[in-house]
Amino acid sequence: MSQSLMQEYIEEAEKALLHTYNRYQIVLDKGEGIHLYDIEGKKYLDFVSGIGVFALGYHNTAYNDALKEQIENVIHTSNYFYNVPAIEAAKKIKKISGMDRVFFTNSGAEAVEGAIKAARKYAFLRDGNADHEIIAMEHSFHGRTMGALSVTGNPKYREAFEPMIGNIKFAYMNDFDSVKNLVTEKTCAVIFETVQGEGGIYPATGEFMEQVKNLCEEKDILLILDEIQCGMGRTGTMYTWQKYGVKPDIMVTAKALGGGFPVGAFLMTEHVAAHSLTSGDHGTTYGGNPLAASAINKVLDLFEENHIIENVNSVSPYLEEKLEELKEKYDFIKERRGIGLLQGLECTKPVGDIIGRALEKGLILINAGTHVIRFVPPLIITKGDIDEMISILESSLYGEES
Ligand SMILES: *Cc1c(COP(=O)(O)O)cnc(C)c1O
């Protein structure tokens, strides 16, 4: 039997790319709305959106046109000059976040790096020492660069790359005492995801957020919230902390912020900005370049014009209801967790087989840890799309286990 073109591509990929991913045996090359297509024309309903990135759906012509227009003007200038798209993007992101100052990066991990540096500098100016501690959470995920990895609460990701950056301690999400017990006079920051994503979809409770915030205020410790996955409207407010009114001192955002163009940002209050990073302390060649900033601008405009958050709030109760129904029906589904369009179904068995079978039937899903099926669809989905997803998922729950 002659090999398919798709198989040929995959073999070439495996000869050339570093083997850091167990990829699905599919080559994607086209997207439209909430659907992706492989190079053989097979259509997939996408409930992953490039891991929470393509909030507005694929082939959004307004977004594509804005990027094309910017390409015709200028793509890159360096941060030694001002550019209009970055000024506009900074104003807009301040407005949606309520934070005061922003630094644009090219990815989520880089935004976390910047946040860590800002917190260490703040504490350095506070007491003149340079051996400060950061409290992070078990089961957290903040990225793969050395600083971000150091605050990631997954020993498997860290083990081979020790030593990490120093003075990181791990507490437990929603266990305030575990945080409090780790605080010393050296603590400069507490960092967590407002909803833990990769770690299994665990939302922070409002009570935990308030308790940590109060502790931070009392001890002049900075609260850093990672909203890279749960932010940008996915949970029904622009940023999840806005639900609880617990404002971070530093916040990191990325993923959906660029609508597919690689961007990130860390933001801070005026107080932190005035007492942390200053001229020469931090930099980036690409961050906030005109093309990246034009992507952010268009994404934020389209969020308003297309009432994206309203859609999240109107369809997500339906998704929760349908997932709860599955949970009631199948014994091996233990729990549903999540907020808005960031949901997880925890099972008593590994979920890889279920996800694989769904994929064969044209539904893209992803796990969050070994036992949780994660749902991070584009934010433009309808109830009909949810019905279609549930029906494929349900037909994929049983089969030959590998
Ligand atoms: C994806 C993610 C990151 C890392 O972002 P990259 O763009 O992959 O570097 C950090 N924190 C959270 C919560 C994420 O989901």
The ligand as an ORCA input file, in Angstrom:
! r2SCAN-3c Opt
* xyz 0 1
  C       0.343     28.213     28.538
  C       0.601     28.734     29.879
  C       1.815     29.358     30.215
  C       2.987     29.426     29.273
  O       2.704     30.167     28.122
  P       3.626     29.944     26.829
  O       3.096     30.955     25.845
  O       3.442     28.536     26.379
  O       5.020     30.239     27.219
  C       1.944     29.881     31.493
  N       0.942     29.825     32.383
  C      -0.235     29.242     32.087
  C      -1.315     29.225     33.111
  C      -0.448     28.666     30.835
  O      -1.603     28.058     30.576
*
